[in-house]
């Protein structure tokens, strides 16, 4: 495989980071985040402009908020490399889970759970923590631009028994089987879905939104449990689980799918508004434009 050395460099970096205690990860991550803020000009400008437009922030407010988000991203980056050293004891030390009964009760229904989340906080530790706590986690994943990053991330996820299915491939059939077996199938529903999605207002602007979570909820009559992870001021994490919502069938499949998708979008939107410095503002969330009629 071309550029195989990249993979081995990342593996070595991960082994070295696994030797570091969490406070060192946090302090070093802050430095990396500040450096990234200075060097990643395109991402920084896009993040600032999008947050100004969508949240109505002033230039200084947007710059301060985005700088905080980049610092947190630097910390998350090192924590992700540290994942092979993550244990249940560490999870319970660094991560609290609020309202876990919502997920437990939903899974008890034996219809699986459509788990709704977005790119807030350290979502990689999110999945690992739930898996280590005994929840049957399966993810629908999107490949990274760099195949070696994807390979490393998938290896880390599989360490915790997380079952992986690639979006846009025949693996979706396996994802459906996993849900049917009673697993929780995680969807990151805050990504640009291209012209395969439906346009739903997100933070006041139409955004191509994936239909997948609503389709799976309808087909399998599975509850949808929203959940997000955010970082506490001391650098630890908090997982917030919300009450399940259910697909409502009025006999109009197209309208019902749109209504459910819109409802889920509002949940993610609320989390972004509540914790704006946790979200990836430089993502091209509004990249796909509405086709003119």
Secondary structure by P-SEA (a helix, b strand, c coil): cccaaaaaaaaaaaaaaaaccaaaaaaaaaaaaaaaaacaaaaaaaaaaaaaaaacccaaaaaaaaaaaaaaaaaaaaaaaacccccaaaaaaccccccaaaaaaaaacccccccccccccaaaaaaaaaaaacccccccccccccaaaaaaaaaaaaccbbbbbbccccaaaaaaaaaaabbbbbbcccccccccbbbcccccccccccaaaaaaaaaccbbbbbbccccccccbbbbbbcbbbbbbbcccaaaaaaaaaaaaaaaaaaaaaaccccccccccccccccccc
